[in-house]
Amino acid sequence: MGQSVRAALDGEPRLDAAPPREWPVLLDRTFGPDDITLLRHEATGLLVAAGLAGDRLDGYVLALNEVITNVVLHAGGQGRIVLKIEDGSMWCVVTDSGPGIPGAYLDGVRTPETFQVGGRGLWLAHQLCDEVTTATGPIGTSIGLRIALGGIPDSR
């Protein structure tokens, strides 16, 4: 684990204590094609330590996996992931320097066609997270995935 993760889990403050309004960053690293599985496992461990469990844990990890896989497949193969707790929610922000997301995939509301190949990553993220933010353009994309901690979904 990285130094910031170890400090959050082994030093003060602890994830199982009453959470402060904002935690230090739990994970901040660049990634490429060979890092997807490692990132998924590392993020899962941090999410479990923060109290996420069950279907909400599985769904959030799936959303995170879809977004980082999209970076590798469609945005030049390299990206950055930041995982942090803020205001009682886990935030995962994934950025890349790719060409931007085509408009047809941005709303997250349009259900992909049954036989459509691809196009489900952002749609899944919108279904599985409490909030999804997207900033995209010709010099890159930033996607934020938020899920409330404590087992209670919210719809801010």
VENTAMO-V342211 format. One record per residue. N is the residue number from 1. SS is DSSP state (H for helix, E for strand, - for the rest). PSI is psi in whole degrees, -180 to 180 (NA if undefined). OMEGA is omega in whole degrees, 0 to 359 (none if undefined). Layout:
N|SS|PSI|OMEGA, N|SS|PSI|OMEGA
//
This chain:
1|-|149|178, 2|-|165|183, 3|H|-43|181, 4|H|-34|178, 5|H|-46|180, 6|H|-42|180, 7|H|-41|181, 8|H|-34|184, 9|H|-34|185, 10|H|-25|181, 11|-|-158|178, 12|-|144|354, 13|-|163|179, 14|-|149|180, 15|-|-25|182, 16|-|0|176, 17|-|172|175, 18|-|123|187, 19|-|139|172, 20|-|172|179, 21|-|-40|181, 22|E|131|178, 23|-|160|170, 24|-|165|179, 25|-|130|181, 26|-|-32|182, 27|E|132|178, 28|E|106|181, 29|E|159|173, 30|E|159|180, 31|E|162|177, 32|-|-169|185, 33|H|-34|183, 34|H|-2|186, 35|H|-4|188, 36|H|-51|182, 37|H|-45|179, 38|H|-46|180, 39|H|-42|180, 40|H|-45|180, 41|H|-42|180, 42|H|-46|179, 43|H|-40|179, 44|H|-45|179, 45|H|-42|179, 46|H|-39|179, 47|H|-41|177, 48|H|-45|179, 49|H|-28|179, 50|-|-5|175, 51|-|3|178, 52|-|138|183, 53|-|171|172, 54|H|-145|183, 55|H|-35|180, 56|H|-39|175, 57|H|-52|182, 58|H|-43|180, 59|H|-41|180, 60|H|-41|177, 61|H|-39|177, 62|H|-45|179, 63|H|-46|179, 64|H|-45|180, 65|H|-43|180, 66|H|-42|182, 67|H|-44|180, 68|H|-32|176, 69|H|-39|177, 70|H|-39|178, 71|H|-47|182, 72|H|-42|185, 73|H|-33|191, 74|H|-6|187, 75|-|36|174, 76|-|-4|173, 77|-|-10|182, 78|-|142|178, 79|E|-174|179, 80|E|140|178, 81|E|136|175, 82|E|128|179, 83|E|127|185, 84|E|151|175, 85|E|132|180, 86|E|127|177, 87|-|44|176, 88|-|11|179, 89|E|152|171, 90|E|130|176, 91|E|133|171, 92|E|122|179, 93|E|124|180, 94|E|127|180, 95|E|154|177, 96|E|174|177, 97|-|36|179, 98|-|-170|186, 99|-|0|182, 100|-|162|182, 101|-|131|176, 102|-|142|185, 103|H|-33|182, 104|H|-19|183, 105|H|0|189, 106|-|-33|189, 107|-|-26|179, 108|-|3|182, 109|-|-36|182, 110|-|119|178, 111|-|129|179, 112|-|147|178, 113|-|150|184, 114|-|-45|184, 115|-|10|178, 116|-|132|176, 117|-|121|180, 118|-|-175|177, 119|-|13|182, 120|-|-12|186, 121|H|-57|180, 122|H|-35|177, 123|H|-47|177, 124|H|-44|180, 125|H|-43|179, 126|H|-31|180, 127|H|-31|191, 128|H|-17|183, 129|-|157|177, 130|-|-27|180, 131|E|140|174, 132|E|126|176, 133|E|145|181, 134|E|129|170, 135|E|121|185, 136|E|151|179, 137|E|-174|186, 138|-|-11|179, 139|-|8|175, 140|E|177|184, 141|E|147|172, 142|E|125|179, 143|E|128|176, 144|E|132|178, 145|E|123|181, 146|E|138|172, 147|E|134|180, 148|E|137|175, 149|-|161|179, 150|-|6|173, 151|-|1|182, 152|-|112|177, 153|-|146|173, 154|-|167|185, 155|-|51|179, 156|-|NA|none
//
